[in-house]
Amino acid sequence: MVTGPGESVVQDVEAPTAAPGQVVVDVARVGVCGTDVEFFTGEMAYLHQGHAGYPMRLGHEWCGTVSAVGSGVDPAWLGRRVTADTMLGCRHCPRCLSGRHHVCADRFEIGIRGGFPGALAEQLAVPVNAVFALPDSIDDTAGAMIEPGGNAQRAVQAAALRPGDRVLVLGPGTIGLLIGQFAAAQGAQVHLMGVTERSLVFARTLGFTGVWTADDLPPLPWDAVIDASNAASLPALALELVEPGKRVVYIGLAGTPSLIDTRSVALKDVTAVGILSASAGLAATIEQYATGAVDPRPLVAATVGLSRAGDVLAGWRPDGAGDGPKIHIDPRL
């Protein structure tokens, strides 16, 4: 439980019960991401916009096993390994009815928005209509990477890549690396641009050969540029680098406003797409993980117990952790 900026505690709370239309999941694995860290530091925009407040229980990248079902829920869900959509729309507004529940004005976001408790706990109650079953070929490590994978899959889809297209991904963090994997799986030539030597070296271990800093980035024609960074200056660079008539995709969020010149968007005839949420990409991500077309597991550097969640939010990495960008929490440890 995060109780304020830089403050967290592990608490005993009442076990969740499955309300009508809900299931209770025994949580097996939870990923800690940049959004969680922004809540921990107090920088997350939702805190200042009134969409979230302390205390709050984080955790929106997760998987587990259904242990209870509420009334109206098929008991066949019992014992099934699952994950779920983070975005819980009202289900009756025009946005929800047109398939845009992830931008519903009255939505909850698990562990993020509206006070809906997250998965950094032994159990989590969620609406069954948001749940996705996991096949046996997806283990717990991959299962807790489906939510970030869904974001990455949507970013690649938005780039409208064809086999042989050259895509530049700005920011080789979790989302950027997953974007690279999804793009490579559909035949694109993938290049990544980053800053730290450790992140660049790690990207190469995943098989990416076009790994650069801003200083040595080659002057190639980019069919798409995807900004997966948290740098306020890179959205403008993405627009500068992309080929005329092609696409820029914005999925990264900076802590301060990012400025682009819309004259360049028009004069270059560029399509610019913003991506929020994994919702529409979850099913495709599960399919690609299950077939092995994309393997997110090397990105997970370590798994620790719930008692160390606050330390992870504060930037701690356990001794012996790998070089990947992601730390997982296992509430059972």
C-alpha positions as CSV (number, residue, x, y, z in Angstrom):
1,M,0.0,0.0,0.0
2,V,1.4,3.4,-1.0
3,T,0.3,5.9,1.7
4,G,2.0,9.0,0.3
5,P,5.0,10.1,-1.8
6,G,7.9,7.9,-1.0
7,E,5.9,6.0,1.7
8,S,4.6,2.4,1.5
9,V,3.6,-0.3,3.9
10,V,2.5,-3.9,3.8
11,Q,-0.8,-4.2,5.6
12,D,-3.3,-7.0,6.5
13,V,-6.6,-6.2,4.9
14,E,-9.9,-8.0,4.7
15,A,-9.9,-10.7,2.0
16,P,-11.9,-9.7,-1.1
17,T,-15.2,-11.4,-1.9
18,A,-16.6,-12.0,-5.3
19,A,-19.5,-9.7,-5.9
20,P,-22.0,-10.5,-8.6
21,G,-20.2,-10.7,-11.9
22,Q,-16.8,-10.9,-10.3
23,V,-14.1,-13.4,-9.7
24,V,-11.5,-13.6,-6.9
25,V,-8.0,-14.4,-8.2
26,D,-5.1,-15.7,-6.1
27,V,-2.3,-13.6,-7.4
28,A,0.8,-15.4,-8.6
29,R,2.9,-12.6,-10.1
30,V,2.8,-8.8,-10.4
31,G,5.0,-6.5,-12.5
32,V,6.2,-3.1,-11.2
33,C,6.2,-0.5,-13.9
34,G,7.0,3.2,-14.5
35,T,3.4,4.2,-13.7
36,D,3.7,2.5,-10.3
37,V,6.9,4.4,-9.6
38,E,5.2,7.7,-10.6
39,F,2.5,7.0,-8.0
40,F,5.2,6.2,-5.4
41,T,7.1,9.5,-6.2
42,G,3.9,11.5,-6.4
43,E,4.5,12.6,-10.0
44,M,1.6,10.7,-11.6
45,A,-0.8,13.1,-13.3
46,Y,-3.9,11.3,-12.0
47,L,-2.9,12.3,-8.4
48,H,-3.1,16.0,-9.5
49,Q,-6.2,15.6,-11.6
50,G,-8.4,14.0,-8.9
51,H,-8.5,10.6,-10.6
52,A,-6.4,8.9,-7.8
53,G,-5.4,9.5,-4.3
54,Y,-3.5,8.0,-1.3
55,P,-3.6,5.5,0.1
56,M,-3.7,3.2,-2.9
57,R,-2.8,-0.4,-3.7
58,L,-0.8,-0.6,-6.9
59,G,-0.4,-3.5,-9.4
60,H,-1.9,-3.7,-12.9
61,E,0.5,-6.2,-14.6
62,W,-0.4,-9.5,-13.1
63,C,-1.7,-13.1,-13.4
64,G,-3.1,-15.6,-11.1
65,T,-5.7,-18.4,-10.6
66,V,-9.4,-17.9,-10.0
67,S,-10.4,-19.2,-6.5
68,A,-13.9,-17.9,-6.2
69,V,-16.8,-16.7,-8.4
70,G,-19.7,-14.4,-7.7
71,S,-23.3,-14.9,-8.6
72,G,-23.9,-14.9,-12.4
73,V,-20.4,-16.2,-13.1
74,D,-19.8,-19.5,-14.8
75,P,-18.2,-21.8,-12.2
76,A,-16.0,-23.2,-15.0
77,W,-13.7,-20.2,-14.3
78,L,-12.7,-21.8,-11.0
79,G,-9.1,-23.0,-11.1
80,R,-8.3,-21.3,-14.4
81,R,-5.2,-19.2,-14.7
82,V,-6.0,-15.7,-15.8
83,T,-5.1,-12.1,-16.3
84,A,-7.4,-9.1,-16.9
85,D,-7.8,-5.9,-18.7
86,T,-6.7,-3.0,-16.5
87,M,-9.4,-0.7,-17.9
88,L,-12.9,-1.1,-16.5
89,G,-15.4,1.1,-18.3
90,C,-19.0,1.9,-17.2
91,R,-20.3,-0.4,-20.1
92,H,-23.2,1.9,-21.0
93,C,-21.7,5.2,-22.3
94,P,-21.1,5.8,-26.1
95,R,-17.4,5.2,-25.7
96,C,-17.9,1.8,-24.0
97,L,-20.6,0.8,-26.5
98,S,-18.3,1.6,-29.4
99,G,-15.4,-0.4,-28.1
100,R,-13.5,2.5,-26.5
101,H,-14.0,1.5,-22.8
102,H,-10.3,2.3,-22.2
103,V,-11.1,6.0,-22.5
104,C,-14.5,5.9,-20.7
105,A,-14.8,9.1,-18.7
106,D,-16.0,7.1,-15.7
107,R,-13.7,4.2,-15.9
108,F,-11.8,2.5,-13.2
109,E,-8.2,1.3,-13.8
110,I,-7.0,-1.6,-11.7
111,G,-4.4,-0.3,-9.3
112,I,-4.4,3.1,-10.9
113,R,-7.6,5.1,-11.2
114,G,-10.7,5.5,-9.2
115,G,-9.5,3.7,-6.1
116,F,-9.9,0.2,-7.6
117,P,-7.4,-2.0,-5.6
118,G,-4.5,-3.4,-7.6
119,A,-2.8,-6.8,-7.6
120,L,0.0,-6.1,-5.2
121,A,-1.7,-8.4,-2.7
122,E,-2.4,-12.1,-2.2
123,Q,-5.9,-11.8,-3.8
124,L,-7.7,-9.5,-6.2
125,A,-11.4,-9.2,-7.1
126,V,-12.1,-8.3,-10.7
127,P,-15.1,-8.3,-13.1
128,V,-15.3,-11.5,-15.0
129,N,-16.0,-9.5,-18.2
130,A,-12.5,-8.1,-18.0
131,V,-10.8,-11.5,-17.5
132,F,-8.7,-13.4,-20.1
133,A,-7.9,-17.1,-19.7
134,L,-4.2,-18.1,-20.1
135,P,-3.1,-21.3,-21.8
136,D,-0.6,-23.6,-20.1
137,S,2.1,-22.5,-22.5
138,I,2.2,-19.1,-20.8
139,D,3.9,-19.4,-17.5
140,D,3.5,-16.9,-14.6
141,T,6.4,-14.7,-15.7
142,A,5.0,-14.3,-19.2
143,G,1.4,-14.0,-17.8
144,A,2.4,-10.9,-15.8
145,M,3.9,-9.4,-19.0
146,I,0.7,-9.5,-21.0
147,E,-0.5,-6.1,-20.0
148,P,2.7,-4.3,-21.1
149,G,2.7,-6.6,-24.1
150,G,-0.8,-5.5,-25.1
151,N,0.4,-1.9,-25.0
152,A,3.4,-2.8,-27.2
153,Q,1.2,-4.8,-29.6
154,R,-1.1,-1.8,-30.1
155,A,1.8,0.5,-30.7
156,V,3.1,-1.8,-33.5
157,Q,-0.4,-2.1,-35.0
158,A,-0.7,1.7,-35.0
159,A,2.6,1.9,-36.9
160,A,1.0,0.0,-39.8
161,L,4.3,-1.9,-40.5
162,R,4.7,-4.2,-43.5
163,P,7.4,-6.9,-43.8
164,G,10.7,-5.2,-44.5
165,D,9.7,-1.8,-43.1
166,R,12.3,0.0,-41.0
167,V,11.0,1.1,-37.6
168,L,12.9,3.1,-35.0
169,V,11.9,2.7,-31.3
170,L,12.9,5.5,-29.0
171,G,13.5,4.1,-25.5
172,P,14.7,0.5,-24.9
173,G,12.7,0.0,-21.6
174,T,10.1,-2.7,-21.1
175,I,7.6,-1.3,-23.6
176,G,10.2,-0.3,-26.1
177,L,11.8,-3.8,-26.1
178,L,8.4,-5.5,-26.4
179,I,7.6,-3.2,-29.3
180,G,10.8,-4.3,-30.9
181,Q,9.9,-7.9,-30.4
182,F,6.4,-7.6,-31.8
183,A,7.7,-5.6,-34.8
184,A,10.4,-8.1,-35.5
185,A,7.8,-10.9,-35.3
186,Q,5.9,-9.4,-38.2
187,G,9.0,-9.0,-40.3
188,A,10.1,-5.4,-39.7
189,Q,13.6,-4.1,-39.5
190,V,13.9,-3.0,-35.9
191,H,16.2,-0.3,-34.6
192,L,16.3,1.0,-31.0
193,M,17.7,4.3,-29.6
194,G,18.6,4.6,-25.9
195,V,20.8,6.4,-23.5
196,T,22.4,4.0,-20.9
197,E,25.0,1.5,-21.8
198,R,23.4,-1.2,-19.8
199,S,20.1,-0.9,-21.6
200,L,21.8,-0.9,-25.0
201,V,23.9,-3.9,-24.2
202,F,20.8,-5.8,-22.9
203,A,18.9,-4.9,-26.1
204,R,21.6,-6.6,-28.1
205,T,21.3,-9.8,-26.0
206,L,17.8,-10.0,-27.3
207,G,19.0,-10.2,-30.9
208,F,18.6,-6.5,-31.9
209,T,21.6,-5.4,-33.9
210,G,20.4,-1.8,-34.7
211,V,20.9,-0.4,-31.3
212,W,22.1,3.3,-31.0
213,T,22.5,6.4,-29.0
214,A,21.3,9.8,-30.4
215,D,25.0,10.5,-31.3
216,D,25.5,7.5,-33.5
217,L,22.0,7.0,-34.9
218,P,22.4,6.4,-38.7
219,P,20.6,8.7,-41.1
220,L,18.2,6.1,-42.4
221,P,14.7,6.6,-43.8
222,W,12.3,5.5,-41.0
223,D,9.0,4.1,-42.1
224,A,7.7,4.5,-38.5
225,V,9.1,6.0,-35.3
226,I,7.6,4.9,-32.0
227,D,8.3,7.0,-28.9
228,A,8.3,4.6,-25.9
229,S,10.5,6.9,-23.8
230,N,9.8,9.3,-20.9
231,A,11.8,12.1,-22.3
232,A,10.0,15.3,-23.1
233,S,12.2,16.1,-26.1
234,L,11.8,12.8,-28.0
235,P,8.2,13.3,-29.4
236,A,9.6,16.2,-31.5
237,L,12.6,14.1,-32.5
238,A,10.3,11.3,-33.6
239,L,8.4,13.7,-35.9
240,E,11.7,15.1,-37.2
241,L,13.1,11.6,-38.1
242,V,10.1,9.9,-39.6
243,E,9.8,9.7,-43.4
244,P,7.1,12.0,-45.0
245,G,3.8,10.2,-45.4
246,K,4.6,7.7,-42.7
247,R,3.7,7.2,-39.1
248,V,4.8,8.3,-35.6
249,V,3.3,6.5,-32.6
250,Y,3.4,8.1,-29.1
251,I,3.1,5.6,-26.2
252,G,5.7,7.0,-23.8
253,L,4.8,9.6,-21.2
254,A,7.1,12.3,-19.9
255,G,6.8,14.0,-16.5
256,T,6.6,17.4,-18.2
257,P,4.7,18.5,-21.4
258,S,6.2,17.4,-24.7
259,L,5.9,19.9,-27.6
260,I,5.7,19.1,-31.3
261,D,5.2,21.5,-34.2
262,T,1.9,20.6,-35.9
263,R,3.1,22.3,-39.0
264,S,5.6,19.5,-39.4
265,V,2.8,17.0,-39.0
266,A,0.9,18.6,-41.8
267,L,3.7,19.6,-44.1
268,K,5.2,16.1,-43.9
269,D,1.8,14.5,-44.2
270,V,2.5,12.4,-41.2
271,T,0.0,10.3,-39.3
272,A,0.5,10.6,-35.5
273,V,-1.2,8.1,-33.2
274,G,-1.4,8.1,-29.4
275,I,-1.7,4.8,-27.5
276,L,-3.3,4.4,-24.1
277,S,-3.8,1.0,-22.6
278,A,-3.4,-2.6,-23.6
279,S,-7.1,-3.3,-23.9
280,A,-7.5,-4.0,-27.6
281,G,-4.1,-5.8,-27.8
282,L,-4.5,-8.3,-25.0
283,A,-6.0,-11.2,-27.0
284,A,-3.3,-10.9,-29.7
285,T,-0.6,-10.7,-27.1
286,I,-1.8,-13.9,-25.4
287,E,-1.8,-15.6,-28.8
288,Q,1.8,-14.5,-29.7
289,Y,3.2,-15.4,-26.3
290,A,1.5,-18.8,-26.5
291,T,3.0,-19.6,-29.9
292,G,6.4,-18.3,-28.9
293,A,6.4,-15.7,-31.6
294,V,7.2,-13.2,-28.8
295,D,8.9,-14.2,-25.6
296,P,8.8,-11.5,-22.8
297,R,10.5,-13.5,-20.1
298,P,14.1,-12.4,-20.7
299,L,13.0,-8.8,-19.8
300,V,12.3,-9.9,-16.2
301,A,15.4,-9.4,-14.1
302,A,14.2,-10.9,-10.8
303,T,11.2,-11.9,-8.7
304,V,10.9,-11.0,-5.1
305,G,8.3,-11.2,-2.3
306,L,5.6,-8.7,-1.4
307,S,7.7,-7.3,1.5
308,R,10.2,-5.8,-0.9
309,A,7.6,-4.1,-3.1
310,G,8.3,-0.7,-1.5
311,D,12.0,-1.2,-2.1
312,V,11.4,-2.0,-5.7
313,L,9.3,1.1,-6.1
314,A,12.2,3.1,-4.7
315,G,14.6,1.7,-7.3
316,W,16.1,-1.2,-5.4
317,R,17.3,-4.2,-7.4
318,P,18.2,-7.5,-5.6
319,D,21.6,-8.9,-5.7
320,G,22.0,-11.2,-8.6
321,A,19.3,-9.6,-10.7
322,G,19.6,-9.8,-14.4
323,D,20.0,-6.9,-16.7
324,G,16.4,-6.8,-17.9
325,P,14.3,-3.7,-17.0
326,K,11.4,-5.5,-15.2
327,I,11.1,-6.6,-11.5
328,H,8.3,-9.0,-10.6
329,I,6.6,-9.5,-7.2
330,D,5.3,-12.9,-6.1
331,P,2.9,-12.3,-3.2
332,R,3.2,-15.9,-2.1
333,L,6.9,-15.4,-1.2
